[in-house]
Amino acid sequence: MTNNNSTSLPPRRSNLLISAAIIVLIGAAVWVYKHETASAPAKTPDAPVEITSVLVKQQDVPRYLTGVGTVTSNASVTVRTRIDGQLDKVGFVEGQDVKAGQLLAQIDPRALQAQLAQAEAQKAKDQASLMNAKIDLQRYISLRQQDAATQQTLDTQKSLVAQLDAAVKTDDAQIQYAKVQLDYTHITAPISGRVGARLVDPGNIVHAADANGLVVINQIDPIAVVFTLPEDNFQDINKALHASSQPLSVGAFDRDSNAALATGQLVLLNNQIDTTNGTVQLKAKYQNPTHVLWPGQYVNARLQLSDLPQALTVPAAVVQRGQDGTYVYVVNADNTVKDQAVHVVQIQDGIAAIDQGLSAGQRVVLDGQYKLKPGATIVEHADNSEHAVDHSKLTADDAVVSTTANQTATANKAVSGAAK
């Protein structure tokens, strides 16, 4: 028989070989790791992030309510004729500004002049008859005293005098009526304003019953803006009206550019809320000498209620929004940042009013937040002064904090030392 153990290694020797192989592999792995670690470049810290910062300010902040409004003329009159006749001439140019009492149109007056002359002639006739009747009455009185005339004759004469006296009064009324009708041939402007397109040309026969009239006058200085606000704002408006001794201020702003057009006063808080859309109507009045507001124009009407006294303010761009709400990046003394949760009371005119989370004088990041994370090192942007100029225009006196060149150099040296 063949002996199989003659070709196999002894168990002890086999274990030694396996252990040696494992030790060799471990040593090789250690050598490779040390070699790669020694040859890998040292990790450098993150470069500082360039940002622009501002100081948290404390100031009075006005509270506004904004609604979409329509510019309407302060008064609008459709000028019509009160009598029928031929339109002889017009006394205005289309689009002209006219004054109250200015001649606008002339209607042919000849027929009415003749009626006036007829009434005056009738009055003269009745006055002559009255004078004769009064003389006869004096004669009958004398004859009656002499018992030469009957009492009936005297009474009849008294009645005739009274009738003729009433006739003269009627003539006076007819003359006055004829004069009024004649005045209607001169059509004058009832208000000051701007005339629109001429609706009837000279030569046409016009009637008092015509629907369109002759021309429309719109009073555009002063002018009005009608706007609406949600009914939820009614109590705030009502409280502000009772708390203020002066009419509330209402600004009018262009809807596209948001440029300020005019500032006026609130003249109407409507006496009921519109139940169909849940809004309340308001009306403001503006002086409009340069005609920047025009009837039919859409504007943003901004009603100023009151002020938030000594509110903490930052530019609106400082405020960031995350899953947990609004926050800002606060700059620490060592030029690192942290995210700070804040509560925003309102944002308007590019200014955010904060009532929780900040204190006056703190530095917060205005620009460059998208590169930041909590604990990141920052450095002020080199052109911070230029940003300050632009930002002051946008945020109404909030100045950007400019870091000096020495502070920037110090921060850079600190980062370089940490890298070494």
C-alpha positions in Angstrom: 0.0 0.0 0.0 1.0 3.6 -0.7 1.7 5.9 2.3 -0.2 9.3 1.6 1.5 11.1 4.5 4.8 10.9 2.8 3.9 13.9 0.5 2.2 16.2 3.1 3.9 18.7 5.4 3.8 18.3 9.1 1.0 20.3 10.7 3.3 22.5 12.8 5.4 23.6 9.8 2.2 24.4 7.8 1.0 26.7 10.6 4.3 28.5 10.7 4.3 29.2 7.0 0.7 30.6 7.2 1.6 32.9 10.1 4.7 34.1 8.3 2.6 35.0 5.3 0.2 36.9 7.4 2.9 38.9 9.1 4.5 39.7 5.7 1.1 41.0 4.4 0.5 43.1 7.5 3.9 44.6 7.3 3.5 45.4 3.6 0.1 47.1 4.4 1.7 49.2 7.1 4.5 50.2 4.9 2.2 51.2 2.1 0.0 53.3 4.5 3.0 55.1 5.9 4.4 55.8 2.5 1.1 57.2 1.2 0.6 59.3 4.3 4.1 60.7 4.1 3.7 61.5 0.4 0.2 63.1 0.7 0.2 66.9 1.0 -0.9 68.5 4.3 -4.6 69.5 4.3 -5.0 73.3 4.3 -7.8 75.0 6.2 -10.7 76.6 4.1 -10.0 80.0 2.7 -11.9 82.9 4.4 -15.2 83.9 2.7 -15.5 87.4 1.4 -18.6 89.1 2.8 -20.2 92.5 3.3 -21.6 93.3 6.7 -23.8 95.9 8.3 -24.5 97.0 11.8 -27.9 96.4 13.5 -29.5 99.8 14.0 -32.2 101.0 16.4 -34.6 103.5 15.1 -38.3 104.4 14.7 -39.8 102.4 11.8 -43.1 103.6 10.3 -45.9 101.0 9.8 -47.6 100.9 6.5 -50.6 99.1 4.8 -50.4 98.9 1.1 -53.2 98.3 -1.4 -53.8 98.7 -5.1 -55.6 101.9 -6.0 -57.1 103.7 -8.9 -56.6 107.4 -9.5 -59.9 109.3 -9.9 -60.6 112.9 -10.5 -61.6 114.8 -7.4 -64.7 116.0 -9.3 -66.0 115.1 -12.7 -68.7 117.1 -14.6 -70.4 116.3 -17.9 -71.2 119.7 -19.4 -74.7 119.7 -21.0 -76.9 122.4 -22.5 -80.0 123.3 -20.6 -81.9 124.6 -23.7 -82.4 123.5 -27.3 -80.7 125.4 -30.0 -77.8 125.6 -32.5 -74.3 125.5 -31.1 -72.6 128.7 -32.5 -69.1 128.2 -31.1 -67.0 126.6 -28.4 -64.6 128.5 -26.2 -62.1 125.8 -25.3 -59.4 123.6 -26.9 -59.5 119.9 -26.3 -57.2 118.9 -23.4 -57.1 122.5 -22.1 -57.1 123.5 -18.4 -60.1 125.7 -17.7 -61.2 127.8 -14.8 -64.6 127.9 -13.1 -66.8 130.4 -14.9 -64.8 130.3 -18.2 -66.9 130.3 -21.4 -67.1 126.8 -22.9 -69.9 127.1 -25.5 -72.3 129.6 -27.1 -75.8 128.7 -28.3 -77.7 130.9 -30.7 -79.5 133.4 -28.4 -81.7 135.3 -30.9 -85.0 133.4 -30.1 -84.6 133.9 -26.4 -83.6 137.5 -26.8 -86.9 138.0 -28.7 -88.8 136.3 -25.9 -87.2 138.6 -23.4 -88.2 141.7 -25.4 -91.8 140.4 -25.7 -92.0 139.8 -21.9 -90.7 143.3 -21.2 -93.2 144.8 -23.6 -96.0 142.9 -22.0 -94.9 144.3 -18.6 -94.9 147.9 -20.0 -98.5 147.4 -21.3 -99.7 145.9 -18.0 -98.0 148.7 -16.0 -99.8 151.3 -18.2 -103.2 149.6 -17.6 -102.5 149.4 -13.9 -101.6 153.1 -13.7 -104.9 154.0 -15.5 -106.9 151.6 -13.2 -105.4 153.2 -10.1 -106.4 156.7 -11.4 -109.9 155.5 -12.1 -110.0 154.0 -8.6 -109.2 157.4 -7.1 -112.1 158.9 -9.1 -114.5 156.2 -7.9 -113.5 156.7 -4.3 -114.2 160.5 -4.7 -117.5 159.9 -6.4 -118.5 157.3 -3.8 -117.9 159.9 -1.0 -120.2 162.2 -2.9 -122.7 159.4 -3.3 -122.3 159.7 -7.1 -121.2 156.1 -7.6 -122.3 152.8 -6.3 -120.3 150.7 -3.9 -120.3 147.9 -6.5 -118.6 150.1 -9.0 -116.0 151.0 -6.5 -115.4 147.4 -5.5 -115.1 146.3 -9.2 -112.5 149.0 -9.8 -110.5 147.8 -6.8 -110.6 144.3 -8.1 -109.3 145.5 -11.5 -106.4 147.3 -9.9 -105.5 144.1 -8.0 -105.7 142.0 -11.2 -103.5 144.4 -13.1 -101.0 144.5 -10.2 -100.8 140.7 -10.3 -100.3 140.8 -14.1 -97.3 143.1 -13.7 -95.8 140.7 -11.1 -96.4 137.9 -13.6 -94.6 139.9 -16.3 -91.7 140.4 -13.9 -91.5 136.6 -13.4 -91.6 136.1 -17.2 -88.8 138.6 -17.7 -86.7 136.9 -15.1 -87.4 133.5 -16.7 -86.5 134.8 -20.1 -83.2 136.2 -18.7 -82.3 132.9 -17.2 -83.0 131.1 -20.4 -80.9 133.6 -22.2 -78.1 133.1 -19.7 -78.2 129.4 -20.6 -77.0 130.2 -24.1 -73.6 131.1 -22.5 -72.3 127.7 -21.1 -69.5 128.2 -18.6 -67.3 125.8 -16.7 -68.9 124.8 -13.4 -65.5 123.7 -11.9 -61.8 124.2 -12.6 -60.2 121.3 -14.3 -59.1 119.8 -17.6 -61.5 119.3 -20.5 -61.5 116.2 -22.5 -62.5 115.5 -26.2 -65.2 117.8 -27.7 -68.3 115.7 -28.1 -70.3 118.2 -30.3 -69.0 120.4 -33.1 -70.2 124.0 -33.7 -73.2 124.1 -36.1 -75.0 121.1 -34.6 -78.4 121.4 -33.0 -78.1 120.5 -29.3 -80.9 119.5 -27.0 -81.2 119.5 -23.2 -82.1 115.8 -23.4 -78.9 114.8 -25.2 -77.2 111.9 -23.4 -73.5 112.7 -24.1 -73.3 116.4 -23.3 -70.8 118.8 -24.9 -67.6 118.0 -23.0 -66.4 116.3 -19.7 -64.3 118.3 -17.2 -62.2 116.3 -14.7 -60.7 118.1 -11.7 -57.1 116.7 -11.5 -55.6 119.2 -9.1 -56.4 118.2 -6.4 -56.9 114.6 -7.3 -58.0 111.4 -5.5 -56.9 107.8 -5.2 -59.5 105.1 -4.3 -58.0 101.9 -2.9 -59.1 98.9 -0.8 -57.6 97.0 2.1 -58.5 93.7 3.6 -61.2 93.9 6.3 -58.7 92.4 8.8 -56.9 95.8 8.7 -60.0 97.8 9.6 -59.4 97.8 13.4 -55.8 99.0 12.9 -56.9 101.8 10.6 -59.7 102.8 12.9 -57.4 102.9 16.0 -54.9 105.0 14.0 -57.6 107.5 13.0 -58.7 108.0 16.5 -55.2 108.2 17.9 -54.0 110.8 15.5 -55.1 114.5 15.6 -54.0 114.9 11.9 -55.3 113.0 8.8 -53.3 109.9 8.1 -50.7 110.1 5.4 -51.1 108.1 2.2 -48.3 107.8 -0.4 -48.9 107.0 -4.0 -46.2 104.8 -5.8 -45.8 103.7 -9.4 -46.7 100.1 -9.8 -43.8 99.2 -12.1 -40.9 101.2 -10.7 -42.3 101.7 -7.2 -41.2 105.3 -7.4 -42.9 107.8 -5.1 -45.4 109.9 -7.0 -47.2 112.0 -4.4 -48.1 112.1 -0.7 -51.6 113.0 0.3 -54.1 112.6 3.2 -56.7 110.0 3.9 -60.2 111.6 3.5 -62.5 108.6 3.6 -62.8 105.3 5.4 -65.9 103.9 3.9 -68.9 103.4 6.2 -69.2 99.7 5.4 -67.2 96.7 4.5 -67.8 95.1 1.1 -69.1 91.6 1.9 -68.6 90.3 -1.6 -64.8 90.5 -1.4 -64.1 91.2 2.3 -62.4 94.6 1.7 -62.9 98.1 3.0 -62.7 101.1 0.6 -60.5 104.1 1.4 -59.9 107.4 -0.4 -57.0 109.8 -0.3 -56.6 113.3 -1.7 -53.5 114.7 -3.3 -52.2 118.0 -4.5 -51.3 117.4 -8.1 -49.8 120.6 -9.7 -47.5 118.7 -12.0 -50.1 116.1 -13.0 -48.0 113.1 -12.1 -51.3 111.4 -11.1 -53.8 110.9 -13.9 -57.4 109.6 -13.8 -57.6 105.9 -14.4 -54.0 105.3 -13.5 -53.2 102.3 -11.2 -50.9 103.0 -8.3 -49.8 101.4 -5.1 -51.4 103.3 -2.2 -49.4 103.1 1.1 -51.3 104.1 4.2 -49.0 105.1 7.2 -50.6 104.0 10.5 -48.0 104.7 13.2 -44.3 104.1 14.1 -42.6 101.1 15.7 -40.6 103.0 18.3 -36.8 102.2 18.5 -37.1 98.9 16.5 -34.0 96.9 15.6 -33.5 97.2 11.9 -31.3 95.5 9.2 -31.4 95.6 5.4 -34.0 93.0 4.2 -31.2 91.1 2.3 -29.7 90.2 5.7 -32.6 88.0 6.6 -32.3 84.4 5.4 -35.0 81.7 5.4 -34.5 78.1 6.3 -36.5 75.1 7.4 -36.7 76.4 11.0 -37.7 79.9 10.0 -35.8 83.1 9.5 -32.2 83.6 10.6 -29.2 85.9 10.0 -25.4 85.3 10.1 -23.9 87.2 13.0 -20.2 88.1 12.8 -18.2 87.2 15.9 -15.3 89.1 17.4 -12.8 86.5 15.9 -14.2 87.0 12.4 -16.2 83.8 12.4 -19.9 83.6 11.8 -22.8 81.9 13.5 -26.4 81.5 12.4 -28.8 83.3 14.7 -32.6 82.7 14.6 -34.6 86.0 14.5 -38.2 87.1 14.4 -39.2 89.6 11.8 -41.9 92.0 12.6 -42.2 93.5 9.1 -40.2 94.1 5.9 -40.8 97.3 3.9 -38.8 99.7 1.9 -35.9 97.2 2.0 -35.7 97.4 5.8 -36.5 94.5 8.1 -37.7 95.2 11.7 -36.5 92.6 14.2 -37.9 92.1 17.7 -36.1 88.9 18.7 -32.6 87.5 18.2 -30.4 90.6 17.7 -29.2 93.6 19.6 -28.2 97.0 18.5 -24.6 97.3 17.2 -24.1 93.7 16.2 -22.5 92.9 12.8 -24.5 90.8 10.5 -23.8 89.6 7.0 -25.4 91.5 4.1 -23.8 89.8 1.1 -22.1 86.4 0.6 -24.3 84.3 2.8 -24.6 81.5 0.2 -20.9 80.6 0.8 -21.2 80.6 4.6 -21.8 77.9 7.2 -21.7 78.2 11.0 -18.1 78.7 12.2 -16.8 79.8 8.8 -14.0 82.5 8.8 -14.9 85.7 7.0 -13.1 88.7 5.6 -14.7 91.9 4.5 -15.0 92.5 0.8 -12.4 94.9 -0.6 -15.0 97.1 -2.2 -17.1 97.4 0.9 -17.1 101.2 0.8 -18.7 101.2 -2.6 -21.4 98.8 -1.4 -22.0 101.1 1.5 -22.9 103.9 -0.9 -25.3 101.9 -2.9 -26.8 100.3 0.2 -27.4 103.6 1.9 -29.6 104.5 -1.0 -31.6 101.3 -0.8 -32.0 101.0 2.9 -32.6 104.6 4.1 -29.5 105.5 6.2 -28.3 102.0 7.1 -24.5 102.2 6.6 -22.4 99.3 5.7 -19.6 98.6 8.1 -16.3 99.0 6.4 -13.4 97.0 7.8 -10.0 98.7 7.8 -7.0 97.4 5.9 -5.3 96.6 9.2 -8.1 94.4 10.3 -8.1 92.5 7.0 -4.4 92.0 7.2 -4.6 90.7 10.7 -7.3 88.2 9.8 -5.2 87.0 6.8 -2.2 86.5 9.1 -4.2 84.6 11.6 -5.5 82.2 8.9 -1.9 81.8 7.5 -0.6 81.0 10.9 -3.3 78.4 11.4 -2.4 76.7 8.1 1.3 76.5 9.1 
